[in-house]
């Protein structure tokens, strides 16, 4: 089984600035997809905010981030991060999901998403938010 776990930081309008800062500290490449890029604008104020972003460096540093949409609650320091688990196959992600979901609160059931063949979000029985998905190419069309 080959899965990657990475810290996924949550912001409200500061994700791009934070990713740029972390890139200046650790080096690497930065990728950003806005809500507008993904065709997922629920509130015009969110259009240019980060729906998904990442800094990945050759030295092993990797962090993901996004701007929590304005229709969801968010307070600085509360719900500040997720643990993101990305796998190469539906089978390995489904197996992890089934175990993590025991006693959990499911926020987004595991299923297809615009950006991934499988995606789901849950809060485990210890209060940790997990996002699981199968790695898939992003299609900006």
N, C-alpha and C positions, 0 to 999 in steps of 0.2 A: 504494500500500500504506500502510495506517495502523496502525502498531503502537506500543504504549507500552512502554518498558523502565523498570523501577523496581527499586531495591534492596529485597530481601526479607530481613529480619533474622530470625535463628533464636535462640530462647531455650529455656530449660527452666523454665517457671513464671513468668517475668518479662515476658512479652510485653505483657500489659495495662498493667503499670506503665510499661514503656518507651514504649509508644504514648502513654499519658497525658502522660508527660514531654515527648516530641517535640511533642505538640499544644500544650503550655504554652509551648514555645519558638517554634514556627513558626506557631501558630494552625491554623485549619481544622476539619474535621469528622473524628470518629473513628468507625469502624465495627468491630465485633467479632462474630465467630461462634465459639462454643465447640464443642468436640467433641460435647457434649450437644445443642446447638442443631441440629447437622448430623446427629444420629443416628449418630455414628461413634465411640462410646466403646468402646475395646478394653480399657482399664484404668480402673477407677473413679476412680483418682487423677487421671486426665486430663480427667474430665468437664467441669469448669468452666474448664479451660485453653483458650487461644486456638488454634483450628484455622486461622483466617484473621482478620487484622486489618489495618486501614489507617488512616493519617492522610493526608488530602488537603486542601491549602489553596489558596485562590484565587491566592496568589502564586507558584504552580507547585511548591511543595514537596509531595512525595508519598513515603511509605515504607510498605512492607507488613511484617508480622511474624507469627510464629506460635510456639507452644510445641512443640518437637520431642516427639513421643509418647515415653512412658517405655520403650517396647519398642525404640527406636532409639538407637544411640550418639550421644552429644553431650557435648562438653567446651567450656567457655567459651573463646572465642578460636579454636577449630577448627570448621570448617564453620559459621562465624558468619553467612554470608549466601548467598543465591542471587541470580541476576539473573533477574527475572521479565519475560517478554515476553508481552504480551496483544494479540491482534489481533481484528479484527471478523469475519473469515471463516476457515473451515477451510482454504481454499486458501492464504491468506497464511501461516498458522501451519504448515501442512504443508510449504510451500516452505522456510521457515526451519529447521524440524526436519530435513528431509532434508540440508541443508547442514551444520548444526551436528553432526549425528550421525556424520559421516565421522570415523572414528578415535575416537569417543566410547564411553563406557560408559553404556548405557541403564539407568537406575534404575526408571523407570516408562514403559512403552511409550506412545506417543501413542495415545489412545483416549478414548472417552466417560468422563466422571466425573459424580458426583452434582451438582457445582456448575458444570460447564462441558460444552459439546458435545464439546470436545477438550481433553485435558490430557496432558502428558508431562513427564518429568524426565530429564536426562542430565548426565553429567560430560564436558565436551569434552576434546579431546586436550591441552589446557593445564591441566586440573585445575579449571576453573571449572564450578560447578553452575548449570545453566540450567533454569528451569521455563517451559514454554510452554503457553498456553491460549487458547481462543477466549472472548471476553467473553460471559457469559451471566448471566441473572438468577438469583439465589439463591432457592430455594423452601424455606422453613423448615417446610413441612407434612410 
